[in-house]
Amino acid sequence: MLLATLAACTPQGDPSIGAEGFRDDFERESLGDLWNNTGGPYRIVDGELMVRGARNKPLWLRRTLPRDVRIELDVRSESPEGDIKLEVFGDGTSRATTDSYTATSYVVIFGGWNNSTNLIARLDEHGRDRALGPRRRVEPGKTYRLVIERRGAVVDATVDGELLARMEDDAPLAGRGHEHFAFNDWQAEVYFDNLVITPL
């Protein structure tokens, strides 16, 4: 019944994540109605979400995020370029239609630009409104615990308890059009698992 209800929702009418939070361990055959695939080759392989070559076509969760939130997940890249990418507080539908893509969210990148950059960007990962983090490379085949947290005007991302990047935003992305979480990818082969979203 729940999946049927979710399938009938438009992205901007998606149910909110309640006090109990949200979890997905991908222990099933297909993505199902909880996820809005905007055109990327996302699939479940041996209990993990796998993607390669999505070219900025996100996989959006059909649930809206609380204003302050912690998002935790396991992630692994099998590509030497690293390039692990997530979106938080986006519109639930946006995707690239050309090689250029301006997001509706904060874009969190671990090992971007051929494993040379870690950052949080506000809307445009190639723009000026972004916060760079310490240099740390993604090791192919290694599983990391990535945590993204927003409290007030601060968005933090950590990897295995170490700071990846931090952004302070005087006009935080929030409200209609800035309520959703997504997995994203450009070209790297990346695996995600054990997603936990907790209201703060």
MARKEMI-145523 format. One record per atom (N, C-alpha, C): residue in three letters; residue number from 1; x, y, z negated. Coordinates in nm, 3 decimals. Layout:
BEGIN
["ALA",NUM,[X,Y,Z]]
...
//
This chain:
BEGIN
["MET",1,[0.083,-0.121,0.000]]
["MET",1,[0.000,0.000,0.000]]
["MET",1,[0.086,0.125,0.000]]
["LEU",2,[0.195,0.124,-0.082]]
["LEU",2,[0.283,0.240,-0.090]]
["LEU",2,[0.346,0.270,0.045]]
["LEU",3,[0.397,0.165,0.114]]
["LEU",3,[0.461,0.187,0.243]]
["LEU",3,[0.363,0.241,0.345]]
["ALA",4,[0.241,0.194,0.344]]
["ALA",4,[0.140,0.245,0.436]]
["ALA",4,[0.113,0.392,0.411]]
["THR",5,[0.108,0.430,0.283]]
["THR",5,[0.085,0.571,0.248]]
["THR",5,[0.200,0.656,0.296]]
["LEU",6,[0.325,0.608,0.276]]
["LEU",6,[0.441,0.686,0.318]]
["LEU",6,[0.446,0.702,0.469]]
["ALA",7,[0.409,0.598,0.541]]
["ALA",7,[0.415,0.603,0.686]]
["ALA",7,[0.319,0.709,0.741]]
["ALA",8,[0.210,0.735,0.668]]
["ALA",8,[0.111,0.831,0.714]]
["ALA",8,[0.152,0.975,0.685]]
["CYS",9,[0.255,0.994,0.604]]
["CYS",9,[0.296,1.129,0.565]]
["CYS",9,[0.381,1.195,0.673]]
["THR",10,[0.362,1.322,0.692]]
["THR",10,[0.458,1.397,0.770]]
["THR",10,[0.578,1.426,0.680]]
["PRO",11,[0.697,1.452,0.737]]
["PRO",11,[0.812,1.476,0.650]]
["PRO",11,[0.790,1.586,0.548]]
["GLN",12,[0.723,1.694,0.584]]
["GLN",12,[0.702,1.801,0.488]]
["GLN",12,[0.592,1.768,0.388]]
["GLY",13,[0.520,1.659,0.409]]
["GLY",13,[0.420,1.616,0.313]]
["GLY",13,[0.463,1.493,0.237]]
["ASP",14,[0.592,1.461,0.239]]
["ASP",14,[0.642,1.341,0.174]]
["ASP",14,[0.623,1.349,0.023]]
["PRO",15,[0.600,1.233,-0.041]]
["PRO",15,[0.588,1.232,-0.188]]
["PRO",15,[0.719,1.274,-0.253]]
["SER",16,[0.709,1.330,-0.371]]
["SER",16,[0.829,1.370,-0.443]]
["SER",16,[0.885,1.254,-0.523]]
["ILE",17,[1.012,1.262,-0.554]]
["ILE",17,[1.075,1.166,-0.644]]
["ILE",17,[1.037,1.206,-0.787]]
["GLY",18,[0.976,1.116,-0.859]]
["GLY",18,[0.929,1.147,-0.993]]
["GLY",18,[1.037,1.130,-1.097]]
["ALA",19,[0.996,1.137,-1.223]]
["ALA",19,[1.089,1.129,-1.336]]
["ALA",19,[1.163,0.996,-1.340]]
["GLU",20,[1.102,0.891,-1.280]]
["GLU",20,[1.166,0.760,-1.279]]
["GLU",20,[1.281,0.751,-1.180]]
["GLY",21,[1.295,0.851,-1.092]]
["GLY",21,[1.403,0.851,-0.993]]
["GLY",21,[1.373,0.759,-0.876]]
["PHE",22,[1.477,0.729,-0.800]]
["PHE",22,[1.463,0.649,-0.678]]
["PHE",22,[1.587,0.562,-0.662]]
["ARG",23,[1.566,0.437,-0.613]]
["ARG",23,[1.678,0.346,-0.588]]
["ARG",23,[1.655,0.272,-0.457]]
["ASP",24,[1.764,0.242,-0.387]]
["ASP",24,[1.757,0.156,-0.269]]
["ASP",24,[1.888,0.078,-0.262]]
["ASP",25,[1.875,-0.057,-0.266]]
["ASP",25,[1.994,-0.142,-0.256]]
["ASP",25,[2.006,-0.209,-0.120]]
["PHE",26,[1.912,-0.182,-0.029]]
["PHE",26,[1.916,-0.230,0.109]]
["PHE",26,[1.920,-0.383,0.118]]
["GLU",27,[1.864,-0.449,0.019]]
["GLU",27,[1.858,-0.595,0.021]]
["GLU",27,[1.731,-0.640,0.095]]
["ARG",28,[1.730,-0.616,0.226]]
["ARG",28,[1.616,-0.654,0.309]]
["ARG",28,[1.663,-0.658,0.454]]
["GLU",29,[1.573,-0.689,0.543]]
["GLU",29,[1.609,-0.707,0.684]]
["GLU",29,[1.609,-0.575,0.763]]
["SER",30,[1.512,-0.487,0.733]]
["SER",30,[1.498,-0.364,0.811]]
["SER",30,[1.484,-0.243,0.721]]
["LEU",31,[1.500,-0.124,0.778]]
["LEU",31,[1.496,-0.001,0.700]]
["LEU",31,[1.360,0.023,0.636]]
["GLY",32,[1.253,-0.005,0.709]]
["GLY",32,[1.119,0.015,0.656]]
["GLY",32,[1.074,0.160,0.664]]
["ASP",33,[0.956,0.186,0.609]]
["ASP",33,[0.889,0.315,0.623]]
["ASP",33,[0.941,0.423,0.529]]
["LEU",34,[1.031,0.389,0.436]]
["LEU",34,[1.086,0.491,0.346]]
["LEU",34,[1.186,0.582,0.415]]
["TRP",35,[1.230,0.545,0.536]]
["TRP",35,[1.338,0.618,0.602]]
["TRP",35,[1.293,0.667,0.739]]
["ASN",36,[1.330,0.791,0.771]]
["ASN",36,[1.302,0.853,0.901]]
["ASN",36,[1.431,0.857,0.983]]
["ASN",37,[1.442,0.767,1.079]]
["ASN",37,[1.559,0.762,1.166]]
["ASN",37,[1.538,0.856,1.284]]
["THR",38,[1.625,0.957,1.295]]
["THR",38,[1.610,1.057,1.401]]
["THR",38,[1.682,1.017,1.530]]
["GLY",39,[1.731,0.892,1.537]]
["GLY",39,[1.789,0.845,1.663]]
["GLY",39,[1.924,0.780,1.652]]
["GLY",40,[1.977,0.765,1.532]]
["GLY",40,[2.107,0.702,1.515]]
["GLY",40,[2.095,0.550,1.506]]
["PRO",41,[2.206,0.478,1.530]]
["PRO",41,[2.204,0.331,1.526]]
["PRO",41,[2.220,0.277,1.384]]
["TYR",42,[2.130,0.316,1.295]]
["TYR",42,[2.133,0.270,1.157]]
["TYR",42,[2.070,0.131,1.149]]
["ARG",43,[2.134,0.040,1.073]]
["ARG",43,[2.076,-0.093,1.053]]
["ARG",43,[2.129,-0.151,0.923]]
["ILE",44,[2.059,-0.250,0.873]]
["ILE",44,[2.101,-0.317,0.752]]
["ILE",44,[2.180,-0.442,0.789]]
["VAL",45,[2.299,-0.455,0.732]]
["VAL",45,[2.387,-0.569,0.757]]
["VAL",45,[2.432,-0.625,0.623]]
["ASP",46,[2.394,-0.746,0.593]]
["ASP",46,[2.435,-0.814,0.469]]
["ASP",46,[2.412,-0.727,0.344]]
["GLY",47,[2.295,-0.665,0.337]]
["GLY",47,[2.259,-0.588,0.218]]
["GLY",47,[2.323,-0.451,0.209]]
["GLU",48,[2.376,-0.399,0.318]]
["GLU",48,[2.431,-0.264,0.321]]
["GLU",48,[2.372,-0.189,0.441]]
["LEU",49,[2.362,-0.057,0.429]]
["LEU",49,[2.323,0.027,0.541]]
["LEU",49,[2.447,0.055,0.624]]
["MET",50,[2.444,0.022,0.752]]
["MET",50,[2.560,0.039,0.839]]
["MET",50,[2.525,0.135,0.953]]
["VAL",51,[2.621,0.219,0.990]]
["VAL",51,[2.603,0.308,1.105]]
["VAL",51,[2.738,0.331,1.173]]
["ARG",52,[2.734,0.346,1.302]]
["ARG",52,[2.852,0.384,1.380]]
["ARG",52,[2.806,0.460,1.503]]
["GLY",53,[2.856,0.582,1.519]]
["GLY",53,[2.824,0.660,1.638]]
["GLY",53,[2.686,0.725,1.637]]
["ALA",54,[2.639,0.772,1.522]]
["ALA",54,[2.509,0.840,1.516]]
["ALA",54,[2.512,0.979,1.578]]
["ARG",55,[2.630,1.038,1.586]]
["ARG",55,[2.648,1.169,1.650]]
["ARG",55,[2.550,1.273,1.596]]
["ASN",56,[2.549,1.283,1.462]]
["ASN",56,[2.468,1.382,1.390]]
["ASN",56,[2.318,1.366,1.412]]
["LYS",57,[2.274,1.242,1.412]]
["LYS",57,[2.130,1.211,1.407]]
["LYS",57,[2.106,1.142,1.272]]
["PRO",58,[2.065,1.219,1.171]]
["PRO",58,[2.057,1.167,1.034]]
["PRO",58,[1.946,1.063,1.014]]
["LEU",59,[1.962,0.990,0.905]]
["LEU",59,[1.859,0.901,0.853]]
["LEU",59,[1.806,0.965,0.726]]
["TRP",60,[1.684,1.023,0.734]]
["TRP",60,[1.628,1.102,0.625]]
["TRP",60,[1.540,1.017,0.535]]
["LEU",61,[1.553,1.036,0.405]]
["LEU",61,[1.465,0.972,0.307]]
["LEU",61,[1.331,1.043,0.306]]
["ARG",62,[1.224,0.965,0.313]]
["ARG",62,[1.089,1.022,0.312]]
["ARG",62,[1.037,1.041,0.169]]
["ARG",63,[1.118,1.104,0.090]]
["ARG",63,[1.083,1.147,-0.046]]
["ARG",63,[1.150,1.282,-0.067]]
["THR",64,[1.085,1.373,-0.138]]
["THR",64,[1.147,1.503,-0.162]]
["THR",64,[1.226,1.500,-0.293]]
["LEU",65,[1.338,1.571,-0.291]]
["LEU",65,[1.428,1.574,-0.404]]
["LEU",65,[1.381,1.672,-0.511]]
["PRO",66,[1.411,1.642,-0.638]]
["PRO",66,[1.392,1.743,-0.742]]
["PRO",66,[1.491,1.858,-0.723]]
["ARG",67,[1.463,1.971,-0.783]]
["ARG",67,[1.548,2.091,-0.768]]
["ARG",67,[1.690,2.065,-0.818]]
["ASP",68,[1.704,2.007,-0.935]]
["ASP",68,[1.833,1.967,-0.989]]
["ASP",68,[1.838,1.814,-0.989]]
["VAL",69,[1.945,1.758,-0.936]]
["VAL",69,[1.944,1.615,-0.908]]
["VAL",69,[2.086,1.558,-0.905]]
["ARG",70,[2.095,1.428,-0.935]]
["ARG",70,[2.220,1.354,-0.915]]
["ARG",70,[2.192,1.244,-0.813]]
["ILE",71,[2.277,1.235,-0.710]]
["ILE",71,[2.266,1.133,-0.607]]
["ILE",71,[2.395,1.051,-0.610]]
["GLU",72,[2.382,0.920,-0.632]]
["GLU",72,[2.498,0.832,-0.642]]
["GLU",72,[2.486,0.720,-0.539]]
["LEU",73,[2.597,0.680,-0.482]]
["LEU",73,[2.595,0.569,-0.388]]
["LEU",73,[2.735,0.513,-0.368]]
["ASP",74,[2.740,0.388,-0.322]]
["ASP",74,[2.865,0.327,-0.280]]
["ASP",74,[2.882,0.353,-0.131]]
["VAL",75,[3.006,0.379,-0.090]]
["VAL",75,[3.031,0.408,0.051]]
["VAL",75,[3.167,0.353,0.092]]
["ARG",76,[3.174,0.306,0.215]]
["ARG",76,[3.298,0.250,0.269]]
["ARG",76,[3.307,0.282,0.417]]
["SER",77,[3.423,0.329,0.461]]
["SER",77,[3.447,0.348,0.603]]
["SER",77,[3.542,0.240,0.652]]
["GLU",78,[3.512,0.183,0.765]]
["GLU",78,[3.601,0.084,0.826]]
["GLU",78,[3.682,0.146,0.940]]
["SER",79,[3.678,0.277,0.951]]
["SER",79,[3.747,0.347,1.059]]
["SER",79,[3.863,0.429,1.003]]
["PRO",80,[3.977,0.434,1.072]]
["PRO",80,[4.091,0.512,1.022]]
["PRO",80,[4.064,0.661,1.012]]
["GLU",81,[3.965,0.711,1.086]]
["GLU",81,[3.932,0.854,1.077]]
["GLU",81,[3.850,0.889,0.954]]
["GLY",82,[3.810,0.789,0.873]]
["GLY",82,[3.733,0.819,0.752]]
["GLY",82,[3.594,0.867,0.786]]
["ASP",83,[3.572,0.998,0.773]]
["ASP",83,[3.453,1.068,0.821]]
["ASP",83,[3.322,1.016,0.762]]
["ILE",84,[3.311,1.024,0.631]]
["ILE",84,[3.188,0.989,0.560]]
["ILE",84,[3.105,1.117,0.544]]
["LYS",85,[2.978,1.110,0.581]]
["LYS",85,[2.896,1.232,0.584]]
["LYS",85,[2.757,1.208,0.528]]
["LEU",86,[2.711,1.303,0.444]]
["LEU",86,[2.577,1.301,0.386]]
["LEU",86,[2.517,1.440,0.393]]
["GLU",87,[2.384,1.448,0.390]]
["GLU",87,[2.315,1.577,0.385]]
["GLU",87,[2.220,1.579,0.264]]
["VAL",88,[2.217,1.692,0.194]]
["VAL",88,[2.126,1.708,0.080]]
["VAL",88,[2.054,1.842,0.091]]
["PHE",89,[1.926,1.838,0.059]]
["PHE",89,[1.838,1.956,0.064]]
["PHE",89,[1.818,2.006,0.207]]
["GLY",90,[1.788,1.912,0.296]]
["GLY",90,[1.752,1.945,0.434]]
["GLY",90,[1.602,1.931,0.457]]
["ASP",91,[1.561,1.941,0.584]]
["ASP",91,[1.418,1.947,0.615]]
["ASP",91,[1.353,1.811,0.641]]
["GLY",92,[1.431,1.705,0.647]]
["GLY",92,[1.375,1.573,0.667]]
["GLY",92,[1.352,1.532,0.810]]
["THR",93,[1.380,1.622,0.906]]
["THR",93,[1.358,1.591,1.047]]
["THR",93,[1.470,1.636,1.140]]
["SER",94,[1.554,1.729,1.098]]
["SER",94,[1.651,1.789,1.190]]
["SER",94,[1.752,1.686,1.239]]
["ARG",95,[1.803,1.709,1.360]]
["ARG",95,[1.901,1.620,1.422]]
["ARG",95,[1.970,1.695,1.534]]
["ALA",96,[2.084,1.643,1.576]]
["ALA",96,[2.155,1.704,1.688]]
["ALA",96,[2.085,1.670,1.819]]
["THR",97,[2.072,1.769,1.905]]
["THR",97,[2.021,1.746,2.040]]
["THR",97,[2.129,1.771,2.145]]
["THR",98,[2.241,1.830,2.100]]
["THR",98,[2.361,1.848,2.184]]
["THR",98,[2.481,1.813,2.096]]
["ASP",99,[2.601,1.832,2.146]]
["ASP",99,[2.720,1.806,2.064]]
["ASP",99,[2.729,1.901,1.946]]
["SER",100,[2.670,2.019,1.957]]
["SER",100,[2.668,2.117,1.848]]
["SER",100,[2.547,2.092,1.759]]
["TYR",101,[2.567,2.098,1.627]]
["TYR",101,[2.459,2.070,1.533]]
["TYR",101,[2.470,2.163,1.414]]
["THR",102,[2.365,2.239,1.388]]
["THR",102,[2.355,2.318,1.266]]
["THR",102,[2.252,2.251,1.177]]
["ALA",103,[2.294,2.209,1.060]]
["ALA",103,[2.207,2.136,0.969]]
["ALA",103,[2.108,2.231,0.901]]
["THR",104,[2.013,2.173,0.828]]
["THR",104,[1.919,2.249,0.744]]
["THR",104,[1.953,2.228,0.597]]
["SER",105,[2.071,2.175,0.569]]
["SER",105,[2.107,2.123,0.437]]
["SER",105,[2.248,2.165,0.398]]
["TYR",106,[2.288,2.119,0.279]]
["TYR",106,[2.430,2.113,0.247]]
["TYR",106,[2.485,1.984,0.309]]
["VAL",107,[2.598,1.994,0.377]]
["VAL",107,[2.662,1.877,0.438]]
["VAL",107,[2.785,1.843,0.354]]
["VAL",108,[2.788,1.723,0.302]]
["VAL",108,[2.899,1.676,0.221]]
["VAL",108,[2.983,1.581,0.306]]
["ILE",109,[3.113,1.612,0.320]]
["ILE",109,[3.201,1.533,0.406]]
["ILE",109,[3.324,1.488,0.329]]
["PHE",110,[3.352,1.360,0.335]]
["PHE",110,[3.469,1.298,0.274]]
["PHE",110,[3.554,1.240,0.387]]
["GLY",111,[3.672,1.297,0.407]]
["GLY",111,[3.762,1.249,0.512]]
["GLY",111,[3.722,1.294,0.651]]
["GLY",112,[3.671,1.417,0.663]]
["GLY",112,[3.631,1.468,0.794]]
["GLY",112,[3.750,1.511,0.879]]
["TRP",113,[3.723,1.535,1.006]]
["TRP",113,[3.823,1.583,1.101]]
["TRP",113,[3.948,1.493,1.098]]
["ASN",114,[3.922,1.367,1.133]]
["ASN",114,[4.029,1.267,1.138]]
["ASN",114,[4.098,1.250,1.003]]
["ASN",115,[4.015,1.241,0.898]]
["ASN",115,[4.060,1.212,0.763]]
["ASN",115,[4.151,1.320,0.705]]
["SER",116,[4.122,1.447,0.738]]
["SER",116,[4.208,1.556,0.693]]
["SER",116,[4.138,1.654,0.600]]
["THR",117,[4.004,1.647,0.586]]
["THR",117,[3.930,1.751,0.516]]
["THR",117,[3.817,1.693,0.432]]
["ASN",118,[3.801,1.749,0.310]]
["ASN",118,[3.687,1.719,0.224]]
["ASN",118,[3.615,1.851,0.196]]
["LEU",119,[3.483,1.851,0.210]]
["LEU",119,[3.413,1.979,0.197]]
["LEU",119,[3.266,1.962,0.165]]
["ILE",120,[3.207,2.072,0.119]]
["ILE",120,[3.062,2.091,0.117]]
["ILE",120,[3.035,2.215,0.201]]
["ALA",121,[2.950,2.201,0.302]]
["ALA",121,[2.916,2.313,0.389]]
["ALA",121,[2.770,2.349,0.371]]
["ARG",122,[2.741,2.476,0.380]]
["ARG",122,[2.603,2.524,0.375]]
["ARG",122,[2.555,2.545,0.518]]
["LEU",123,[2.475,2.452,0.567]]
["LEU",123,[2.412,2.455,0.698]]
["LEU",123,[2.504,2.419,0.814]]
["ASP",124,[2.622,2.478,0.824]]
["ASP",124,[2.708,2.455,0.941]]
["ASP",124,[2.845,2.408,0.895]]
["GLU",125,[2.876,2.280,0.920]]
["GLU",125,[3.004,2.226,0.875]]
["GLU",125,[3.123,2.290,0.944]]
["HIS",126,[3.100,2.354,1.058]]
["HIS",126,[3.208,2.422,1.129]]
["HIS",126,[3.209,2.573,1.105]]
["GLY",127,[3.117,2.621,1.021]]
["GLY",127,[3.108,2.764,0.993]]
["GLY",127,[3.197,2.807,0.878]]
["ARG",128,[3.179,2.931,0.837]]
["ARG",128,[3.262,2.987,0.729]]
["ARG",128,[3.206,2.959,0.590]]
["ASP",129,[3.077,2.928,0.581]]
["ASP",129,[3.013,2.911,0.451]]
["ASP",129,[3.030,2.767,0.404]]
["ARG",130,[3.150,2.739,0.359]]
["ARG",130,[3.180,2.604,0.313]]
["ARG",130,[3.286,2.609,0.205]]
["ALA",131,[3.287,2.506,0.121]]
["ALA",131,[3.384,2.496,0.013]]
["ALA",131,[3.472,2.375,0.037]]
["LEU",132,[3.602,2.398,0.049]]
["LEU",132,[3.697,2.290,0.072]]
["LEU",132,[3.742,2.232,-0.060]]
["GLY",133,[3.765,2.101,-0.062]]
["GLY",133,[3.812,2.033,-0.181]]
["GLY",133,[3.956,1.990,-0.168]]
["PRO",134,[4.009,1.925,-0.273]]
["PRO",134,[4.147,1.876,-0.269]]
["PRO",134,[4.167,1.775,-0.156]]
["ARG",135,[4.289,1.766,-0.109]]
["ARG",135,[4.323,1.671,-0.003]]
["ARG",135,[4.318,1.530,-0.059]]
["ARG",136,[4.237,1.446,0.003]]
["ARG",136,[4.230,1.305,-0.033]]
["ARG",136,[4.179,1.229,0.088]]
["ARG",137,[4.251,1.127,0.129]]
["ARG",137,[4.214,1.050,0.246]]
["ARG",137,[4.123,0.934,0.210]]
["VAL",138,[4.036,0.899,0.303]]
["VAL",138,[3.955,0.778,0.292]]
["VAL",138,[4.041,0.660,0.336]]
["GLU",139,[4.050,0.560,0.251]]
["GLU",139,[4.123,0.438,0.287]]
["GLU",139,[4.027,0.340,0.353]]
["PRO",140,[4.051,0.301,0.478]]
["PRO",140,[3.960,0.208,0.545]]
["PRO",140,[3.944,0.079,0.466]]
["GLY",141,[3.820,0.034,0.452]]
["GLY",141,[3.791,-0.090,0.382]]
["GLY",141,[3.772,-0.076,0.233]]
["LYS",142,[3.800,0.040,0.176]]
["LYS",142,[3.785,0.061,0.032]]
["LYS",142,[3.646,0.117,0.001]]
["THR",143,[3.582,0.062,-0.101]]
["THR",143,[3.451,0.111,-0.143]]
["THR",143,[3.468,0.217,-0.252]]
["TYR",144,[3.402,0.330,-0.232]]
["TYR",144,[3.406,0.443,-0.326]]
["TYR",144,[3.268,0.464,-0.386]]
["ARG",145,[3.264,0.518,-0.508]]
["ARG",145,[3.139,0.563,-0.568]]
["ARG",145,[3.134,0.715,-0.553]]
["LEU",146,[3.045,0.761,-0.468]]
["LEU",146,[3.031,0.903,-0.437]]
["LEU",146,[2.911,0.958,-0.513]]
["VAL",147,[2.930,1.069,-0.582]]
["VAL",147,[2.823,1.132,-0.660]]
["VAL",147,[2.809,1.277,-0.617]]
["ILE",148,[2.687,1.317,-0.583]]
["ILE",148,[2.655,1.456,-0.550]]
["ILE",148,[2.556,1.504,-0.656]]
["GLU",149,[2.582,1.621,-0.710]]
["GLU",149,[2.497,1.672,-0.818]]
["GLU",149,[2.473,1.820,-0.798]]
["ARG",150,[2.347,1.861,-0.816]]
["ARG",150,[2.318,2.005,-0.819]]
["ARG",150,[2.253,2.042,-0.951]]
["ARG",151,[2.312,2.144,-1.014]]
["ARG",151,[2.255,2.206,-1.134]]
["ARG",151,[2.255,2.356,-1.109]]
["GLY",152,[2.138,2.414,-1.104]]
["GLY",152,[2.129,2.558,-1.078]]
["GLY",152,[2.183,2.593,-0.941]]
["ALA",153,[2.285,2.677,-0.937]]
["ALA",153,[2.342,2.724,-0.811]]
["ALA",153,[2.468,2.648,-0.771]]
["VAL",154,[2.503,2.542,-0.844]]
["VAL",154,[2.629,2.472,-0.818]]
["VAL",154,[2.601,2.332,-0.763]]
["VAL",155,[2.666,2.302,-0.651]]
["VAL",155,[2.663,2.168,-0.592]]
["VAL",155,[2.802,2.109,-0.605]]
["ASP",156,[2.810,1.993,-0.670]]
["ASP",156,[2.936,1.923,-0.691]]
["ASP",156,[2.933,1.790,-0.617]]
["ALA",157,[3.048,1.747,-0.567]]
["ALA",157,[3.063,1.612,-0.514]]
["ALA",157,[3.189,1.553,-0.573]]
["THR",158,[3.178,1.431,-0.625]]
["THR",158,[3.293,1.361,-0.680]]
["THR",158,[3.304,1.223,-0.615]]
["VAL",159,[3.426,1.171,-0.615]]
["VAL",159,[3.453,1.037,-0.565]]
["VAL",159,[3.529,0.962,-0.673]]
["ASP",160,[3.471,0.853,-0.721]]
["ASP",160,[3.531,0.776,-0.830]]
["ASP",160,[3.571,0.865,-0.947]]
["GLY",161,[3.485,0.964,-0.977]]
["GLY",161,[3.506,1.052,-1.091]]
["GLY",161,[3.598,1.169,-1.066]]
["GLU",162,[3.655,1.181,-0.947]]
["GLU",162,[3.745,1.292,-0.915]]
["GLU",162,[3.675,1.390,-0.821]]
["LEU",163,[3.701,1.519,-0.840]]
["LEU",163,[3.635,1.622,-0.760]]
["LEU",163,[3.667,1.608,-0.612]]
["LEU",164,[3.561,1.606,-0.531]]
["LEU",164,[3.576,1.609,-0.386]]
["LEU",164,[3.564,1.753,-0.337]]
["ALA",165,[3.459,1.823,-0.382]]
["ALA",165,[3.439,1.964,-0.347]]
["ALA",165,[3.330,2.021,-0.437]]
["ARG",166,[3.330,2.154,-0.453]]
["ARG",166,[3.229,2.223,-0.534]]
["ARG",166,[3.189,2.352,-0.463]]
["MET",167,[3.058,2.375,-0.454]]
["MET",167,[3.008,2.498,-0.393]]
["MET",167,[2.917,2.570,-0.491]]
["GLU",168,[2.940,2.700,-0.507]]
["GLU",168,[2.849,2.785,-0.582]]
["GLU",168,[2.773,2.870,-0.479]]
["ASP",169,[2.642,2.860,-0.482]]
["ASP",169,[2.557,2.923,-0.381]]
["ASP",169,[2.464,3.024,-0.448]]
["ASP",170,[2.482,3.152,-0.416]]
["ASP",170,[2.399,3.257,-0.475]]
["ASP",170,[2.254,3.251,-0.427]]
["ALA",171,[2.230,3.184,-0.314]]
["ALA",171,[2.094,3.167,-0.262]]
["ALA",171,[2.073,3.018,-0.231]]
["PRO",172,[2.059,2.936,-0.335]]
["PRO",172,[2.054,2.791,-0.315]]
["PRO",172,[1.944,2.747,-0.219]]
["LEU",173,[1.976,2.647,-0.139]]
["LEU",173,[1.877,2.588,-0.049]]
["LEU",173,[1.774,2.514,-0.133]]
["ALA",174,[1.648,2.554,-0.124]]
["ALA",174,[1.543,2.494,-0.207]]
["ALA",174,[1.408,2.524,-0.145]]
["GLY",175,[1.309,2.444,-0.183]]
["GLY",175,[1.173,2.466,-0.135]]
["GLY",175,[1.150,2.406,0.002]]
["ARG",176,[1.040,2.442,0.062]]
["ARG",176,[0.999,2.385,0.191]]
["ARG",176,[1.110,2.399,0.293]]
["GLY",177,[1.144,2.289,0.356]]
["GLY",177,[1.252,2.287,0.455]]
["GLY",177,[1.388,2.252,0.396]]
["HIS",178,[1.395,2.244,0.263]]
["HIS",178,[1.522,2.212,0.196]]
["HIS",178,[1.497,2.117,0.079]]
["GLU",179,[1.439,2.000,0.109]]
["GLU",179,[1.397,1.909,0.002]]
["GLU",179,[1.441,1.764,0.022]]
["HIS",180,[1.512,1.734,0.129]]
["HIS",180,[1.536,1.594,0.163]]
["HIS",180,[1.685,1.556,0.161]]
["PHE",181,[1.708,1.427,0.146]]
["PHE",181,[1.841,1.366,0.149]]
["PHE",181,[1.855,1.282,0.277]]
["ALA",182,[1.978,1.279,0.332]]
["ALA",182,[2.001,1.196,0.451]]
["ALA",182,[2.142,1.139,0.453]]
["PHE",183,[2.152,1.020,0.511]]
["PHE",183,[2.279,0.967,0.557]]
["PHE",183,[2.305,1.025,0.696]]
["ASN",184,[2.432,1.051,0.726]]
["ASN",184,[2.466,1.100,0.859]]
["ASN",184,[2.600,1.040,0.902]]
["ASP",185,[2.637,1.063,1.026]]
["ASP",185,[2.758,1.004,1.082]]
["ASP",185,[2.786,1.071,1.216]]
["TRP",186,[2.913,1.075,1.251]]
["TRP",186,[2.949,1.119,1.386]]
["TRP",186,[2.989,0.997,1.469]]
["GLN",187,[3.108,0.940,1.441]]
["GLN",187,[3.153,0.827,1.521]]
["GLN",187,[3.204,0.710,1.438]]
["ALA",188,[3.246,0.737,1.313]]
["ALA",188,[3.308,0.634,1.230]]
["ALA",188,[3.210,0.521,1.196]]
["GLU",189,[3.265,0.402,1.169]]
["GLU",189,[3.184,0.289,1.121]]
["GLU",189,[3.180,0.296,0.969]]
["VAL",190,[3.061,0.324,0.915]]
["VAL",190,[3.046,0.351,0.773]]
["VAL",190,[2.935,0.263,0.714]]
["TYR",191,[2.955,0.222,0.588]]
["TYR",191,[2.859,0.138,0.516]]
["TYR",191,[2.819,0.209,0.386]]
["PHE",192,[2.689,0.209,0.356]]
["PHE",192,[2.635,0.270,0.235]]
["PHE",192,[2.558,0.165,0.156]]
["ASP",193,[2.557,0.179,0.023]]
["ASP",193,[2.482,0.084,-0.059]]
["ASP",193,[2.454,0.145,-0.197]]
["ASN",194,[2.361,0.081,-0.268]]
["ASN",194,[2.332,0.111,-0.409]]
["ASN",194,[2.305,0.259,-0.433]]
["LEU",195,[2.211,0.314,-0.356]]
["LEU",195,[2.171,0.453,-0.371]]
["LEU",195,[2.085,0.471,-0.496]]
["VAL",196,[2.121,0.568,-0.578]]
["VAL",196,[2.043,0.602,-0.697]]
["VAL",196,[2.026,0.754,-0.700]]
["ILE",197,[1.901,0.799,-0.709]]
["ILE",197,[1.870,0.942,-0.718]]
["ILE",197,[1.802,0.967,-0.852]]
["THR",198,[1.858,1.058,-0.932]]
["THR",198,[1.810,1.082,-1.067]]
["THR",198,[1.779,1.230,-1.088]]
["PRO",199,[1.656,1.267,-1.126]]
["PRO",199,[1.628,1.407,-1.159]]
["PRO",199,[1.709,1.450,-1.282]]
["LEU",200,[1.753,1.576,-1.284]]
["LEU",200,[1.829,1.629,-1.397]]
["LEU",200,[1.747,1.733,-1.472]]
//
